[in-house]
């Protein structure tokens, strides 16, 4: 996937002030022909992340937190698949999400979707969802059910109306501080890693990350969506685990309408966030997990 020289083989002579750590070239099919990432042996902290963000960027390296999770699985055990990863710039975020919506929304959310642009009543008894953007699925009652199913893809959500309150990298650093302050409790630990990537959204593709394998075999397609979120919401990929991702958000939706529009994208991007996580309702998800939230987390079964 990489189109630029990989700085990791020359890391020892790079001039970076790094703690003890390891280069990872392990993939699902055996050793890769070059290192995919470097990560530290010890716990991460906000200060180290910010320093490597500044010094590593000039070399074409970006920091990301890597987590072991409850099963203590670190990057060498992540089943990385760089040979099956394309280039994020070759994919269109709207087309990618529309495809996922067609594949998953009608079957998994189905009758819980509204067709009026509001994402339903939020009172569906099953798995609620986001709207279809069409007029052919009239609401049938208080339970938010309709006869038309999920309908067509509603399209990308608009850029939030408000300006970003602070620099997106500062928001990312703040989230790193929150995570590393209690990483052992809720992430199974967190360590600093360096990945050869020019933009945060490309980090999963740069290492051939296979976390969403049961949803998407080519993570570059998801990275195309992350690029779009980077542009619209000042998003940054902050942490990766075996099958988990945490993203900082510098300009989150500030109204419930904006949050509901984005919830459709989140559902298409990671259906398990709604289908396998209470309250199984996109309206509630939009209000609790998207509206004014400076961190988004994703998990693929």
N, C-alpha and C positions, 0 to 999 in steps of 0.2 A: 504494500500500500504506500509506503513512504516514497516521496518523490525528491526529498532532500537528503544530503548525507547524514548518517546517523552519528551523533557525537558520542554516544555511549562507549564505543570501543576505545576512545581517547580520554576517558573520564579521568584517569590518573594524572594526565598532563594538562587538564583543563583549567587548573587554577582554582577550582571550586573548593571551598572549605566544607568538606563532607564528613559526617560521622562514619564510624564503621558500618559497612553494608555489603550488599551482594548484587551482582548483575544476574538477571534472569533471562535465560534463553529456552526454558522448558516449554514445550507445547504439547498438545494432545497427540501429535504424530512424531514426537522426538525433538531433539535440540534444533533450534532455529539457527540460521547461518550467521546471525548477529544478535547481540543482546536486545531485548525488547524493552526492558526497564531496569532501573536500579532502585533498590529500596534499603532503608536503614535497618540495622539490627535491633535498635531500641525504640522506645516510644517517641512519638512526634510531639512537638509543641508549636504554638502559633509563631513564636519568634523564628524558629528554624524554617518554617514554611514560607514566611514573608521574605526571609533572606534569600532562599533558593528561588523564589519567584522573581526576584530582581536580578540575581547573578546568573541563574540558569537560562533565563529568557534570551539573553544575548547570544547564547550558544545554540539556541533551538531546542531547549529543554524546558518543560513545564512541570511544576510540582503537583502531586495529587496525594491524598491520604489513601493508603491501602489498609484494609481491615481483615482480621482473621476470622471474625464472626464466631458464632457459638461452637463451630466445629474446628476452630483453629486452623483454617485453610488460608495459607498465604500465597502470594502470586505463583510460586513454582508449582502449586497444586490447583491452579485455576483452569486447567484444560484450555489454554490459550490457542487460538486458531488464526494466526496471521495469514496463512495461505488461503483462507476462505474469506478474507476481508477485502472489499473493494475500497474506492476512494470516496469520502463523503461528498465531495463537490460534484460527483457524477449523478447525484440523486436530488430530487426536488422534494422538499419537506411536505408540501401540500399533497403531492401525488402519493408519497409514502404513507402518510396518515390516512388518506382516502382509501387506500388499499387495505390497511388494517381495519378501518371502520367497516368496510364491506365484509371482511372476513370474520370479524368478531362481534360488532355491535348488534346486528339483528339477531344473531343466535344467543348471545350472552345477556344483552340488556333487553332487547326486544320490546315487549309491551310496556316497559317502564319509561319509554321515551315520549316526550311531547313534541309537537310540531309547530309550536308557536315561538320558538327562540328562547324559552325560559328554562328548558331542561326539566320540565314536568312539575308536579306539585310538590315533590319532595316527600310525599306520603305513600309512595308505592310500597306494597307489602313485600315485594321481592327485591330484585336488583334494579334500581332506578338508573336512568341514563340521561344523556344530553339530547338536544333537539335535532330534528332532521333538516330544518331549514325549508320545509315544504308545507303546503297547505292540505295535503291529502291524508292526514292522520289525526282526525279530530279527537280531542280528549273525551273520554266516556264517563268520567266521574271522579269522585274524591280520591280514588286509589291511584290516579295518574295513568291508568291503563288506556290503550288505544288500539285500534284494529290495524293500523298501518305499519306496525313494527318500527324498527329504528329509522327507516327512511334513508335518504341520501346523505352523504357527508356534508356537514354544514359549512365547511371551509375553515381556513385559519382564523383564529381570533385576532381582533385588531390590537395594535400597540396601545398599551395603557395611556390614558389621556394625561396623567400627571407626569412630571419630570422625575428622573431618578434622584432620590434624596442625597445619595453619596456615590463615590466612585465604586464601580462593581468589584474591583479587586479588593477594596477595603471591606466590602460586605463579605466577600469570600474569606478574607483573613479573619473577620469576626466570627464567622461560622466555624472556621478551623479552631479558633480559640475555645468555642463552646464544646466542640466535639472532643478535642484533646484533653479538656479539663476533666472529662468523665468517660473517656473512651473505653476503659475496661468494663464499665458497667453495662453499656448498651451496644457496643460494637465488637467486643472481644479483643479490644486493643486497636491502636491505630499507629501506623508508621509512615514516615515521609518517603515518597517515591519520586523519581524523576523519569519523565517519558519524553521521547523525541517527538514533539508536536509543536506547531506554531500557534495553534489556538486551542483553547480549553475544550471546545466541543469535539475535537478530533482525538482526544486522549484515548477513549475506548478503542477506536479503530487502529490507532498507532500500535497498540499491543495485541490486537486481535482478540479483544475481550469477548468471552463466550457466555457472560452472565444471562443474557436474554435468549439463550439457545432454543428454548421451547416455544419462544414467540417469534424469533427472527434469527436466521443462521448467519446473516451478514450484518454485523453491528454497524457498519458504515451507513446503512440506511437510517438507523436510529440517530447516528451522529449528524446526519443531514437535518433532522428535527432539532437536535441540540444546537446546531448552528443557527437555526431560525430563532430558537429561544434566546440564544446569545444576542442576536440582533434586536429582538423585540422586547426582551425582559432583562437584559444584562445578566444572563445566567452564566454560571461557571461550574464545571464539574469539579467537585471538591473531594469526594471520597468514592472509592470502589471497593466492593467485597466480591466474594465468589459469584453472587447473583444479586447484589444490591448496589445502588447508586444514590448518592446525595448530591444535590445541586444547590448552590447558592443563587439567590435571585435579587438583583440590584434594583429592579423596577417591577415589583409584583402588581397584579391587578388590584385597583383600589376601590372598585365597585362590584357589587354582587353580579351585575350583568356581565362585566368583563371576566369575572371569575368563572361564571357558568359557561361562557363561550370557550374559555381555555380548558375547562374540565373535559370537553369532548376530545381535545388533543391528548390530554393525560390518559383518558380511557383507551384511545387508539394506541398510544405509545406503550402503555403498561396496563392491560386489562386486569391483571391480578391485584393491582392497587384497590380496585373497587369490587371485583368479583369475589375475592377471597379475604376481604378486610371489612369488618363492620364499619358503618351501618349498611353497606352494600347499596349506597344511594348517592348518585352523582351530585344532587343538589346539596346534600350535607357535606360531601367531599369538597365541593367548590367553596363552601362557606368556611369549613374548618381547615382544609389543607392547602388552599390556594389564595383566598382573599387576604391581602396584606401580609402574606407569609414570605419570609426571606430565605426559606429553605424548603426544597421539595425532595422527598425520598421515594425511591422506587424499588420494588422487589418483584422478581420473576420466579414463578414456581418451577 
